[in-house]
């Protein structure tokens, strides 16, 4: 594939990813104000009412899978709600989270996202995330492709800058008191936080234990915006270039069982947080 052919290929994938993210956003928006069916994954494990799944999650993933099967039949799909793993021989895999932040969604707390990521041999090459709000205070899609800029609804997404601001924000799940160079926030959505990091709304975010579908799209956005990504799987923080299959790599599970803590954000802020949270 020539560089020009690859650019056109990436552009076409990004276009479809944006369309799918908008589909997720439309389904989410249309569900507001009506009765939503909810079940809880945790109840089957003996933990009551944890990890909610709505009927909207299920329907959106089914719609996305149908569209991808027709458009890119040779690509694999990893989705949160349908427990199927792609053929490990597939070089291109879509990682889909129809609603990231479902607990927020079912409670009417307006911070959630629909995340569409594309991996090539584990490397995030395209991301599109529909967010319920944004740097321009409206819903829309943050998106990017390998080698391209971060965009919001096909327009440049320039990082918001307030020169007089001396106290920035960080996404941080552990609110342990301490002398931090920022104020901490927890949104309840890893995809949303990645998009906000890429857009400059958060300087850095620590994601304690995301799934691959939570962050595949977000890492593509962060990278396009010049951010740093570090992973900690128990042996300290290291630069992350690609998702790697765990021990079961040769089985049908593959990337679906990926797990690790992540730091994403401005390089200096990531280094600072890596020192503050050395164990992940």
Protein Blocks (a to p, Z undefined) as FASTA:
>chain_A
ZZklmmmmmmmmmmmmmmmmmmmmmmmmmmgopacddddfklmnopahiaiadfklmmmm
mmmmmmmmmmmmmbccddfklccdddfklmbdcdddfbghklmmmnopacdcddddddee
hiafbdcdddfbdfkopacdddddehiacdeehiacdddddfklcbdcdddfblcdcddf
bdcddehpaklmmmmmmnopafbdcdfbacfklmmmmmmmmmmnopacdddehgapaddf
bdcddfklmmmnlmmlgccdddeddfklmmmmmmmmmnZZ
